[in-house]
Amino acid sequence: METNAANTDTDAPAEAAVAAANALERRIELSVAIADLEKDVELRLKRLGKNVKMAGFRPGKVPSQIIRQQYGDQARSDALGEILKAQFSDAVSAQQLRIAGTPQIESKDGGSTTHIEFSAVFEVFPEIVLSAIADLQVERPVLEVGVTEIDGTIEILRKQRVRYDPVDRAAATSDRVSIDFLGKKDGVPFQGGQGQDYQFVLGEGRMLPDFESAVIGTRPGESKSFEMTFPSEYFSKELAGQTVTFEITVKEVGEPILPEVDADFAKALGVEDGDLAKMRSEIEDNLRREVKKRLQGKVTTQVMDSLLQANPIDVPLALVDREIERLTQLARQDMEQRGMKVKDVPMQREWFVEQATRRVRLGLILSEIVKQNGLQARPEQVRALVEESAKSYEHPEEVVRWYYAQPERLGDFESEAMEVNVVDWMLAGAQVLDKPAVFAELMGQAS
């Protein structure tokens, strides 16, 4: 309990008057008798005096006035804190309130000579009345992995291992070019408008369309100059909508050469004996696992969005603030892992408010659904999820043992199992529309 009245007198039964300042905020008025507080402080100082050691005095013989001078403020603060804590707890229990976050204790100028007045301001958890799910609709994406999907994945794996052989011809889409370039605005080079031996693949969209169009058709050793207008929504305000001149020299044109689907290709994918049938089987297994995971993710998002829409609730700001702190810390850790200097990146609370509010609201709704319908994670579910996750490692059994060596490591799997239970419960009771998923879209592949 946080208090803004640390060094004030205090103690007596609580007078509880609860009033809502917002949907979830409550206020309890507390009144502490000065006489009772002083008795408590005196007892604390006497107990302390029996054990305190101070130079020039025998143990237990330090004069009381010195004890009070040295420790009086702390004793009063401790006594007041305990009294307020007890009063607040009694008042909350009497009114059967579920507290969210830490109450703020504010001192009041009540004008009393016998009591000290305080207000405890806090939030409570919302009362959640779940909507019936029979009328809710959920769109469930479905996809079966077959020959087409396996062949498409092999083709992507080939493109990931493409090499570029130099050719003496005009550059075309899909070729990789190496160029020197210099951009000028009003005859003056601008920042970021120059590069040497810069490589990019035509058609991948790394450069602006007008720039790529100017490069297509050029040959190794060729130089050219052209005008180009930056899009009005270009990220650099200095260049957005501006017309500039580029001078380029093509250093090399590389033609894409895809590897053959042969034993060497299979070995490059980790199939030691180069068996193509085994390669396809492993690709199929991995693909089925990934497709299943992504389909589950899609339907989970559908279910969660539907539950949020059907169950609008207020959320305690204290819980949102706590989640914002957690998300901020995760963002910092992610930046550090990427090699960024976190101290140079100011974190703004506003970045995380929407996500934190959604997560808290959803967490409260899911918690109520789980409680009412007995959807807690079962041990066998957690085990299956751990083993499934471990399959992607070289020694799955060691990974499983590592997770179970410390139960707290299973937290994410327990949450996932509970989420799966909620999704299955929702799909069993809501109106479900199966919709074929497009493989490329599901896998996030560029068209």
C-alpha positions in Angstrom: 0.0 0.0 0.0 1.5 3.4 -1.0 0.9 6.3 1.3 1.4 10.0 0.9 1.3 10.6 4.6 4.4 8.8 5.9 5.2 10.8 8.9 1.7 11.6 10.3 0.0 10.5 13.5 -2.6 7.6 13.2 -5.0 4.6 14.4 -8.7 3.4 14.9 -11.5 1.5 13.2 -12.1 2.4 9.6 -15.1 4.3 8.5 -15.7 3.0 5.0 -17.5 5.1 2.5 -17.0 3.9 -1.1 -17.7 6.1 -4.0 -17.0 5.5 -7.7 -14.8 8.2 -9.3 -14.8 6.3 -12.6 -16.1 2.9 -13.6 -13.6 0.9 -11.6 -12.2 3.5 -9.2 -13.2 3.3 -5.5 -12.5 5.5 -2.4 -12.5 4.3 1.2 -12.3 6.9 3.9 -10.1 5.9 6.9 -9.9 7.6 10.3 -7.1 6.9 12.8 -7.2 7.9 16.5 -4.2 9.9 17.4 -4.2 8.5 20.9 -4.1 4.9 19.6 -1.3 5.7 17.2 0.8 7.3 20.0 0.4 4.2 22.1 1.6 2.0 19.3 4.6 4.3 18.6 5.5 4.2 22.3 5.4 0.4 22.4 7.6 0.2 19.4 10.1 2.6 20.8 10.2 0.7 24.1 10.8 -2.6 22.3 13.5 -0.9 20.3 15.1 0.6 23.4 15.7 -2.8 24.9 18.0 -3.9 22.0 19.5 -0.8 20.5 23.2 -0.4 20.7 24.7 3.1 20.9 28.2 4.2 21.8 28.5 5.4 25.4 25.5 3.4 26.7 25.1 -0.1 27.8 22.5 -2.2 25.8 19.0 -1.3 26.9 20.1 1.8 28.8 19.9 4.4 26.0 17.7 7.3 27.3 14.2 7.2 25.8 14.4 10.8 24.6 17.5 9.8 22.4 15.6 6.7 21.2 12.7 8.9 20.2 14.9 11.5 18.5 16.7 8.8 16.5 13.9 6.4 15.7 10.6 8.3 16.4 9.8 9.2 12.8 10.4 5.7 11.5 8.4 4.1 14.4 5.5 6.5 13.6 5.7 5.7 9.9 5.7 1.9 10.5 2.9 2.1 13.0 0.8 4.3 10.7 1.4 2.0 7.8 0.4 -1.1 9.7 -2.8 0.5 11.1 -3.9 1.8 7.7 -3.1 -1.6 6.1 -5.3 -3.4 8.7 -8.1 -0.9 8.4 -8.1 -1.0 4.6 -8.0 -4.8 4.6 -11.0 -5.0 7.0 -13.0 -2.5 4.9 -12.2 -4.3 1.6 -13.2 -7.7 3.1 -16.4 -6.3 4.6 -17.4 -5.0 1.2 -16.1 -8.0 -0.7 -14.1 -5.9 -3.1 -11.5 -7.4 -5.5 -8.6 -4.9 -5.6 -6.6 -4.3 -8.8 -3.3 -2.7 -8.3 -1.9 -0.8 -5.3 -4.1 1.6 -3.4 -2.9 5.2 -3.0 -3.3 6.6 0.6 -3.9 10.3 0.7 -4.0 12.4 3.9 -6.9 14.7 4.5 -7.2 18.0 6.4 -10.2 17.0 8.4 -9.8 19.6 11.2 -10.1 16.9 13.9 -7.9 17.2 17.0 -8.4 13.5 17.9 -8.2 11.7 14.6 -6.2 11.8 11.4 -8.2 11.3 8.2 -7.1 9.5 5.1 -8.6 8.4 1.8 -7.6 5.2 0.1 -8.1 5.4 -3.7 -7.9 2.2 -5.7 -9.4 0.3 -8.5 -11.4 -3.0 -8.5 -11.6 -5.7 -11.0 -14.7 -5.4 -13.3 -17.7 -7.7 -12.8 -17.7 -9.7 -16.0 -21.0 -11.1 -17.3 -20.1 -13.2 -20.3 -22.2 -13.0 -23.5 -23.6 -16.2 -24.9 -21.5 -17.5 -27.7 -24.3 -19.3 -29.7 -24.9 -16.2 -31.9 -21.2 -15.4 -32.4 -19.6 -16.1 -35.8 -16.0 -17.3 -36.3 -14.3 -17.7 -39.7 -12.0 -20.7 -39.6 -9.3 -20.9 -42.3 -8.6 -24.4 -43.6 -5.8 -25.7 -45.8 -4.5 -29.2 -46.7 -0.8 -29.6 -47.5 -0.5 -31.4 -50.9 1.9 -31.8 -53.8 1.3 -28.2 -55.0 2.3 -26.7 -51.6 5.4 -29.0 -51.3 6.6 -28.1 -54.8 6.0 -24.4 -54.2 8.1 -24.6 -51.0 10.9 -26.4 -52.9 10.8 -23.6 -55.4 11.2 -21.0 -52.7 14.1 -23.0 -51.2 15.7 -22.9 -54.6 15.3 -19.2 -54.9 16.8 -18.7 -51.5 19.9 -20.5 -52.8 20.1 -18.6 -56.1 23.5 -17.5 -57.5 24.1 -14.7 -60.0 26.5 -15.2 -62.9 27.9 -12.1 -64.7 26.5 -11.6 -68.2 27.2 -9.1 -71.0 23.7 -8.1 -71.9 21.0 -5.6 -71.0 19.7 -5.9 -67.4 16.2 -7.4 -67.1 13.8 -8.1 -64.3 15.1 -10.7 -61.8 18.7 -9.8 -62.7 21.0 -8.5 -59.9 22.8 -5.3 -60.8 25.8 -3.6 -59.2 25.9 0.2 -59.8 27.4 3.4 -58.8 24.9 6.2 -58.4 24.8 9.9 -57.5 21.6 11.9 -57.0 21.4 15.7 -57.2 18.6 18.1 -56.3 18.9 21.5 -58.0 22.4 20.5 -59.1 23.5 19.7 -55.5 24.1 16.1 -54.2 21.6 15.3 -51.4 22.0 13.1 -48.3 21.5 9.4 -49.0 21.5 9.9 -52.7 24.8 8.2 -53.5 26.4 4.8 -53.5 29.2 2.7 -54.9 29.0 -1.0 -56.0 25.5 -1.0 -54.7 23.7 -4.3 -55.5 20.0 -5.0 -55.8 17.7 -7.4 -57.7 15.5 -5.8 -60.2 11.8 -6.5 -59.5 12.2 -7.1 -55.7 11.1 -3.5 -54.9 14.1 -2.4 -52.9 14.4 0.7 -55.1 11.7 3.0 -56.2 9.9 1.8 -59.4 11.0 4.8 -61.5 14.6 4.1 -60.5 14.4 0.4 -61.4 12.8 1.3 -64.7 15.8 3.5 -65.6 18.2 0.7 -64.8 16.4 -2.0 -66.8 17.9 -2.2 -70.3 21.3 -0.9 -69.3 24.4 -2.9 -70.0 27.6 -3.4 -67.9 29.9 -0.4 -68.3 27.0 1.8 -69.4 26.4 5.2 -67.8 23.2 7.3 -68.0 21.5 10.2 -66.4 17.7 10.5 -65.8 15.2 12.6 -63.9 13.0 11.1 -61.2 10.2 12.4 -59.0 10.0 11.1 -55.4 6.5 10.0 -54.3 4.6 12.6 -52.3 4.4 10.2 -49.3 8.2 9.5 -49.4 9.6 9.1 -45.8 12.1 12.0 -46.3 10.2 15.3 -46.1 13.0 17.0 -47.9 12.6 14.8 -51.0 8.9 14.0 -50.9 7.4 15.1 -54.2 10.7 16.6 -55.4 12.2 16.0 -58.9 15.9 15.1 -58.8 18.5 13.9 -61.3 20.4 10.6 -60.9 23.6 9.7 -62.6 24.3 5.9 -62.7 27.0 3.6 -64.0 26.3 -0.1 -64.3 29.2 -2.1 -63.0 27.8 -5.6 -63.4 24.7 -7.5 -64.5 24.1 -10.9 -62.9 21.8 -13.5 -64.3 19.9 -15.7 -61.7 20.9 -19.3 -61.7 18.7 -21.6 -59.6 20.2 -24.8 -58.2 18.9 -28.1 -59.7 16.8 -30.3 -57.4 19.3 -33.1 -57.0 21.3 -34.9 -54.3 23.5 -31.8 -53.7 20.4 -29.7 -53.2 19.0 -32.2 -50.7 22.4 -32.3 -48.8 22.3 -28.5 -48.7 18.9 -28.8 -46.9 20.4 -31.2 -44.3 19.6 -34.6 -45.9 23.0 -36.2 -45.5 22.6 -39.0 -48.0 21.1 -36.7 -50.6 17.9 -38.8 -50.9 15.3 -36.7 -52.7 12.3 -38.7 -51.4 13.5 -38.2 -47.8 14.0 -34.5 -48.6 10.4 -34.2 -49.8 9.2 -36.1 -46.7 11.0 -33.8 -44.3 9.8 -30.7 -46.2 6.2 -32.1 -46.0 6.5 -32.8 -42.3 7.9 -29.3 -41.5 5.3 -27.7 -43.8 2.4 -29.5 -42.2 3.6 -28.4 -38.8 4.0 -24.8 -39.9 0.7 -24.7 -41.7 -1.1 -26.1 -38.6 0.6 -23.5 -36.4 -0.4 -20.7 -38.7 -4.0 -21.9 -39.1 -4.2 -22.1 -35.4 -2.9 -18.6 -35.0 -5.4 -17.3 -37.5 -8.4 -18.9 -35.9 -7.2 -17.9 -32.5 -7.1 -14.3 -33.6 -10.6 -14.7 -34.9 -11.9 -16.1 -31.7 -10.2 -13.5 -29.5 -11.5 -10.6 -31.6 -15.0 -12.1 -31.4 -14.8 -12.4 -27.6 -13.5 -8.9 -27.2 -16.3 -7.5 -29.4 -19.0 -9.6 -27.6 -17.7 -8.7 -24.1 -16.9 -5.0 -23.7 -15.5 -4.4 -20.3 -13.7 -1.6 -18.5 -10.1 -2.4 -17.4 -8.2 -1.2 -14.4 -5.7 1.4 -15.4 -3.3 -0.1 -12.8 -3.2 -3.3 -14.8 -2.7 -1.5 -18.1 0.2 0.5 -16.6 1.8 -2.8 -15.4 1.4 -4.3 -18.9 2.8 -1.2 -20.5 5.9 -1.6 -18.3 6.2 -5.3 -19.3 5.9 -4.5 -23.0 8.4 -1.7 -22.8 10.9 -4.0 -21.1 10.3 -6.7 -23.8 10.9 -4.0 -26.5 14.1 -3.0 -24.9 15.3 -6.6 -24.6 14.5 -7.1 -28.3 16.4 -4.0 -29.3 19.4 -5.1 -27.3 19.4 -8.5 -29.0 19.5 -6.7 -32.3 22.6 -4.8 -31.2 20.8 -1.4 -30.7 21.8 1.0 -28.0 18.6 1.1 -25.9 19.6 4.1 -23.9 19.6 6.1 -27.2 16.0 5.1 -28.0 13.4 7.0 -25.9 10.5 4.7 -25.1 7.1 6.4 -25.2 4.2 5.1 -23.2 1.8 5.9 -26.0 3.4 3.2 -28.2 2.1 0.4 -26.0 -1.2 1.7 -24.6 -3.5 0.1 -27.2 -1.7 -3.3 -27.2 -1.5 -3.3 -23.3 -5.2 -2.4 -23.0 -6.2 -5.2 -25.4 -4.1 -7.7 -23.6 -5.5 -6.8 -20.2 -9.1 -6.8 -21.4 -8.6 -10.2 -23.1 -6.8 -11.7 -20.1 -9.7 -10.8 -17.8 -12.3 -12.2 -20.3 -10.3 -15.4 -20.8 -9.8 -15.9 -17.1 -13.5 -15.7 -16.5 -14.3 -18.1 -19.4 -11.7 -20.6 -18.1 -13.1 -20.4 -14.5 -16.7 -20.8 -15.5 -16.1 -23.7 -18.0 -13.2 -25.6 -16.4 -10.8 -25.0 -19.3 -7.6 -25.0 -17.3 -4.5 -26.5 -19.0 -4.2 -30.2 -18.5 -0.8 -31.8 -17.8 -1.0 -34.0 -20.9 -1.8 -31.0 -23.1 1.3 -29.1 -21.8 3.5 -32.2 -22.4 2.3 -32.5 -25.9 3.0 -28.8 -26.6 6.5 -29.1 -25.1 7.3 -32.2 -27.2 5.9 -30.6 -30.4 8.1 -27.5 -29.8 11.1 -29.7 -29.1 10.8 -31.5 -32.5 12.6 -28.6 -34.3 15.8 -29.2 -32.2 18.5 -31.8 -32.9 17.9 -33.6 -29.6 14.2 -33.2 -28.7 14.4 -35.3 -25.5 17.0 -33.0 -24.0 14.9 -30.0 -24.7 11.9 -31.6 -23.0 14.0 -32.5 -19.9 15.2 -28.9 -19.7 11.7 -27.5 -19.6 10.5 -29.9 -17.0 13.6 -29.4 -14.8 12.0 -26.1 -13.5 8.2 -25.9 -13.6 8.2 -22.2 -14.1 9.6 -22.8 -17.6 6.3 -24.3 -18.6 4.4 -21.1 -18.1 4.1 -20.2 -21.8 3.0 -23.7 -22.7 0.4 -23.7 -20.0 -1.0 -20.4 -21.3 -1.0 -21.8 -24.8 -2.9 -24.9 -23.7 -5.5 -22.8 -21.9 -5.8 -20.6 -25.0 -6.3 -23.7 -27.1 -9.0 -24.9 -24.7 -10.9 -21.6 -25.0 -10.6 -21.7 -28.8 -12.0 -25.3 -28.9 -14.8 -24.3 -26.6 -15.6 -21.3 -28.8 -15.6 -23.4 -32.0 -17.9 -26.0 -30.4 -20.5 -23.4 -29.4 -20.3 -20.6 -31.9 -21.3 -20.4 -35.6 -18.2 -21.5 -37.5 -17.6 -20.8 -41.2 -14.8 -22.8 -42.8 -13.0 -20.7 -45.4 -10.2 -22.1 -47.7 -6.9 -20.4 -47.0 -4.5 -19.3 -49.7 -1.2 -21.0 -49.2 1.0 -18.0 -50.2 -1.0 -15.6 -48.0 -0.9 -17.9 -45.1 2.9 -18.3 -45.3 3.5 -14.6 -45.9 5.0 -15.2 -49.3 5.3 -12.3 -51.7 3.0 -12.6 -54.7 
